[in-house]
Amino acid sequence: MQLELRHLEAVCRIAEAGSLGRAAVRLGVSQPALSAQLRRIERVAGGELFLRGRSGVEPTPLGEFVLAKARLVLGEMDALAAGARAVAPDAPLRLGCILLVLVDRLMERLEEVLAGREIAVTVEHSVTTLTRQLGAGRYDAVLYGEVNDHEVPLPEGVTARTLVPKEPFCVRLSAGHPLAAKERIALAELAGESWMTLVEDDDGGPEALVAACARAGFAPLLRHRVADRKMHYDLIAAGRAVSLSQPTAPPAAGTVLRPLEGDPVTGRIRLAWNRAAVPARHAELLYRAAAGAYVANVGTNAFHREWWEARPELHPALGDLP
């Protein structure tokens, strides 16, 4: 076996994630498959690249050497892809997103503001994957979230703009739950519940949930990770889990959304784009389309509309939308 770019990328993702499990999620493979791949890479490299421990993995001296070379090679390939993309005529606009609520309305808005241009929208489950592929030139722009104080590192040559600086996460629970009749729920009242973990594990969300629950006096029982929306909602409707949710989320049969007292977990929505691939005018149109898609969902839940209308300083600069 010879080392290929995908092997170098796997090694870098393992180092960045700090564990095989987290790296497997970001790479979209199973942990056993990634472990087997790492063993093959180590046989070619001539030794262990990572020391495995109970708290994760740490690069060995050989691993540090391979990582340094891998980052150089991948960086050159990224520059090649981005440069070729920048000079390609009439290329489609490629937008990567995490599964934000506004994505449902985004295509309609993009067709309005970028009429006549081919648009490709892809949903990812990892912010790290989004930003990595933005730097590699596989996406022209990405739309992503950050939770509480977490800041997503961005590659060089990228500009970012905040769409929504703050939104309070709420909780989705079964309509038959004893707390469903309350207008607002204290996080401490959810101690002992089974939680649906967030699909994205690298936007600060899991850490924010655990920290907020600790302040409320308990450790959350994280039991389910489900990317499929219908299955996600069905588990909650059946009373088998509760989950954090964006406050603009739509209704789902058998469930209710309730705000959390004190807004213990908040999110931020940002747009980032490759300056070499997206002209300033198109970046502005992208911003307007995404902002308009978000604002269109504000009235979905009355509690969030009231919260939002009381904070005009958080509203995106929409200008004159088409």
Buried (B, 14 or more C-beta within 10 A) or exposed (E): EEBEEEBBBBBBBBBBBBBBBBBBBBBEBEBEEBBEBBEEBBEEBEEBBBEEEEEBBEBBEBBEEBBEEBBEBBBEBBBEBBEEBBEEEEBEBBBBBBBBBBBBBBBEBBEBBBEEBEBEBEBBBBBBBBBBBBBBBBBBBBBBBBBBEBEBEBBEBBBBBBBBBBBBBBBBBBBEBEBBEBEEBBBEBBBEBBBBBBBBBBBBBBBBBBBBBEEBEBEBEBEBBBEEEEEBBBBBBEBBBBBBBBBBBEEBEBBBBBBBBEBBBBBBBBBBBBEBBBEEEBBBBBBBBBBBBBBBBBEBBEBBBEBBEEEEEEBBEEEEEE
